[in-house]
Amino acid sequence: MPSEPSKSTILVVDDVAENIDILLEILARDYRVMAANNGKKALGIANSATPPDLILLDIVMPGMDGYEVCQRLKAAEKTRKIPVIFITSNGGDTNEARGFALGAVDYIRKPINPAVLKARVHAHAELKRHRDNLENLAQERARQLMHSERLASLGTLAAGIAHEINNPLTYVMGNAEILKFLFDSMAREGVILDSENFAANIRESAQRVTEIIKGANMINAIVDGMQRFSRQDTHAREPIDIGGCINNAITLCHFHLKHLKRVRLTIEPDLPRVIANGRQIEQVLINLLKNACDAIGEDAKGSIEIRVQAAYGSVTITVEDNGPGIPGPMLNVIWKAFYTTKPNGLGTGLGLSISKNIIEEHKGRIWAENRRQKGARFIIELPSS
């Protein structure tokens, strides 16, 4: 059997104890009810770890009146979505208009009619419950789309990454075979330890071992980058090195980037860290690098420049290319979900839309503009830690 939904929590705010008692008596059977006898306590409860689902708020209170409490609730990110119903003995359209302008969802007049109170509270509590469910569904869908876009990115990168792995793997195997030949040769010839040939073979063997290690490290970097990028998000955020994220994105995009004449990365020294989800930031950077490569196309003089610098409490990442640029009317359209100029099967149309959502969830900004010379420029601003 499906479990019954948990009871909504109602916060009653009134400076008169008798009024609180009346409301508690009417609502306690159907809801969890908390109470506060002034605005300061009400704000404290609303900002606690277990905020109420709805607030019944008296207007006339000493010190901080109900209007000010409502204004503060609606001004704060954590509490602005909590529905507020004013309870008042003051009549008049002007007072009601002021309350609605501040963000209240309803008015209930004193003396309290229990049936009216129950009906209004039930309606707004249910609306809040359904809105929360819809927001949770939307967030889950957004997470699914984000992971799908990451997998789509991996799909388009896979062939190039396989090629990139094959190169150092051939390097490792070739040097290993030469090394084996050298040792077999020494074993067959029974060389004397101080012979000139023995010394030369040892020097070459050492060089071959160095080359093997180099090739193995290249493979390890590519595989490690793939594993990091393909993992499901935990949404954990921590202080990260933006330079590391960019280098990983460049590694994964190497197959696309190596056809360009130049890829230049400039990172300002002593850059502050950013509180972020590293994999999500890498996803944004991969989207921008791939888009830049697609825009440049087969141009033999294609180049991408990436700059990272600190500015006014933030870290700025600039990715610019010398492709054809973005038509003026499209500068805002490119951020819409499923918008793409690529042929069918070559793009999901979600890359820039998801990138924008990721950056905004990190309290940052991302925008596009055209360079004075030919090409486009994408700029990301993230708050530094």
N, C-alpha and C positions, 0 to 999 in steps of 0.2 A: 504493500500500500504506500502511496506517496505521502511523505511527511507533511504535516500542516505547516504553513508559513509561520515564522516566529512573530511574536507580537511587536508592533511598532512602539517606539519609545517617544513619549510626549514630554516636553519640558514646559511646565507652567511657571510663568514669571509674574508675580504680583506682590506689592509691598504690604497687603492686608492679609493676615493669616486666615481669616474667615473665608475670604474669596478662594484662597488656595484649597482649603478644606472642601468647599463646595465642588470645585473642579475635580479634585481627587476622588470624591465620592461618585461622581458621574462617570468618570473615565476608567477607574482602577480595574473594573471587571474585564475590559477589553484591551487595555494597553498597559505597558510599563510606564509609570508616571514618575517624573522627577520634578522637584520644585526649587525655585530660587526667589528670594524676597527683595532682590535689587538687581540692577543692570549689570554690575560688575561680576556678581556670582553667575549670572546667566551666561555672560560671555566666557567665563572660565569653563563652565560645563560644556558649552557649544564647541570649545576648542580642545576638549579633553580627548583621550584615546577612544572613548565611546560616546560620540556626539548624538544628540537626539535626532529623530526622524522628522519631527515637527515641533514648532514652538508656539505656545499660546502666550501672547505678550500684552500685558497691561500697558496703557499709554502713560497715564498720570502716575509717576513715581518720583520720590525725592531724589535729588542728585542727578542721575542719568535717567531721562525719561525714555519711554518706549520707542519714540522716533529715533533717538540717538543710538539706542541698542540695535535697532533694525538697520540703521545706516552702517554701523560698524560690522554687523554680520554680513551684509551684502558687499562690503568693501574687501573682505578677506577671502582668499582663494579657498580655504578649508571649509568655510561656513556659508558661502554665498548661495549654495544650492539647498540649504535647509528652508523649507516653507515656513513662513511666519504668518500667523493669524492674529490680528489685533483684537483685544477684548477691551471695550471701553464704554463708559457711560456718556461720553461726549458725542453729540450728534452733528449733523451737518455735512454737506457734500464737500466742503473745503477740507475738513479733517480727513475724510475718506480719500480724497484725491491726493493729499499729501502722503498718506500711508501707502497707497498703491504706487505712487511715484518713487518711493523709497524701496519698493520691492516686495511689499506684503502681498499675500495671495487672497486674503479675505478679511472681513470684519464681522465680529459678533458683539452684539450690544448687551449691556447689563440692564436689568437683571437677566441672568442666564436662563434661557429656555433649554432644559436638558435635551429634548428631542432635536432641536436645531443644532445644539452644540455637537451631539453625537453624529448627526448627518454631515455637518461641515467637516469635522475632524476625520470621519471615515473616508469621505471623498478625497480630501487632500493627502491623507496617509496612503491611500491606495494609489493615487497618482504618483506620489513619491516612490512607492515600491516598484511600480511599472517602469518609471523613468530610470531607476537604478538598474533594473533588469536589462532594459534596452542598452544602457551605457555599458554594462558588463559584457553583453553580447557583442556590441560594437568594438570594444577593446579586444575581445577574444578574436573576432574576425580580423581586426587590424594585425594582431600578432600572427595569425595564420597567413595573411597576405604578405607580411614582412618575411616570414620564413620561406614562403613560396617564391618570393622574388629572390631571396638568397640562393635557393636551389636552382632557380632559372639562371641566375648569374653563374653559378657553378657549372651548369650545363653548357653555357656558351664558352666558359673558360676551359672546360675539360679537355677538348682536343689540343688546345695550345699548351695546357699544363702537361699533358702526356708527352707532347713533343719536347717540352723543356726538360722533363725528367729523362727522356731517352738520350738527350745530348750528354749530360754528365754521366749517365749510366754507361754509355759507350766509352766515355773518357776513362771511367773507373776500370771497366773490363779490359780496355786496350792496354792501359798501364799495368794492370795486374798480369796480363799475359807476357808483356815485355819483362816484368820483374821475374816471373817464373822462368823465362828463357835464360835470363842472366844467371840465376842461381843454378839452373840445370847445367849451363855451360861451365860454370865454375866447378861443379861437382864432377862433370865428365873429364875436364882437363886436369883436375887435381892441382889447381894452381897453388903456388907457394905464397905464403902470407905476405911477404914483402915484395912480391912481383909487381911490376908496373900495371899489368892487366887487372890484377886483383883490386888494386887501389881505384882504378878507373871504374871497374864494375860496381864497387861499393858506392862510389860517388853517384853513379847513375841510378843505382838501386834506391838510394836515399831520396833522390829527386823524384823518382817514380812513386815512392810511398807518399811524398808530399802532394803529388798530383792526385793520387787516389783519395787522400783525405780531403783535398779541396773539392773534388767531384762529389764525394759522399756528403759533405756539408751543404753543397748546392741542392742535392736531392732532399736532404733533411729539412732545409729551409722551405722548399716548395711544399713538401708533405705536411709540415707543421702549419704552414699558412693555410692550406686546404682544411685541415682538421679544425683549426681555430674558427675559420670562417663558416664552416658547415654546421657547427654545433648549434643546438636549439638555444634560444636566448633564455637566460635566467632573469633578465632585466636588472641584474645587479650593477650598480654604478660605484666606481672607485676612482681614486686619482690615477690617471693614465698619462703616459707619454705620447703626445700626439704624433711625434716623429716616428715612433714605433708603429703606430697604426698606418701611417702613410707608407712607410717602407714595406709593410706587409701587403698593402694594397698594390704597390708597384710590383712586388714579387709575383703576386697572383695574376697581374695583367701583363706580365713581361712579354708573353707571346704577341700581344697586340702592340705593345709599345716599341718593341725592338725594330719594327719596320719604319719608325719615325727617324728623322735626321737627328733630333735632339730631344731628350727629356731631362730637364734640369730641376733639381730640388734644392731649395735654399731654406734653411731653418735658422732662425735667429738664436744665438747662444743664450743659455740660462733662461730658457722658455719656462714659464710656470706650467704646472700640471693642470689638467681639466678633470672635473668629476664627471665621468661618463661611462657608458657601456662600450667597451672597446670594439666589440664585434659589430655593433650597430654603426659606429663611426666608420669602421673599415668598409661596411656595406655602402655607405654614402660615398666614400672616396672611390670605390670600385665603380659605382654607377657613373660618377663624373668622369673618371679616366676612360671608361669604355665609350661613353657618349662623345668625348673629345676625339677619340680615335675614329669613331664612326663618322663624325663630322669632317675630319681631315681626309678620310678615305685613302686613295692611292697617291696622294701628293708626296712626291719624293722629298720635298722640303718641309714636311710636316714637323711641327714641334709643339711640345707641351711644357709649360713652366708652372711649377708649384712653389708657392712661397708661404712660409709660416712665420708669424710674428705676433708679439704681444702688443696690445693697445687698449688703454683705459679699462683695466680690469677684465679684459677678455683676450682670447687667442683667436687670431684671424688666419684662416686658410684660404688662399687664392689659387684657383686652378684655371689657367687660361691657355687657349690654343690659337693657332693661326689658320683655322678653318674658315668657312664662309661666313660665320656669324649666325645670329638668330634674327629672322625678320621681326621688325619692331612690334607688330600686332601680336606676335607669338610669345613675347617675353613673359606674359602672365599666363598664357594658355598652357605652356609646357608643364606646369605644375599640376595640372588636372589629371586625375586617375584615368588610366587607359588611353591617354593621348599619346600618339606616337607617329612619327613620320617614316618609320621603317616599314619595309614590306612585311606581309603576313608571315609569322613564324620566326621573325628575327628580333622581336621585342615584345614585352608584355604591356608596355605603356604604363607600368607602375613604378619604374625606377625613380623618377624625379619626384613623383607624388609621395612615395614612401620616404625618400630622402628628406623632403621638407617636413613631414610629420616627425621623423626621428630628431631632426635638429630642433624643432619647436618643442618637443617633449623634453629636450635637454635645456630648455629656456634660452635657446640661441636663435639665430636668424640665418637664412640662406636666401640669396637672390642672384639673378643673372643680369648681365649687361653686355653690350657689345664694346669691343676695344675701338679706339680711334683708328688704329690700323685694322687690317682684316682679322677677324676672329672673335671668339666669345670669351667671356670671363665669368666664372662662378665664384662667389665669395661666401664663406661660412664664418660666422662669429659665434664662439662658444664662451660662456663665462668661465674665467679661470678660478682655480681653487684658492 
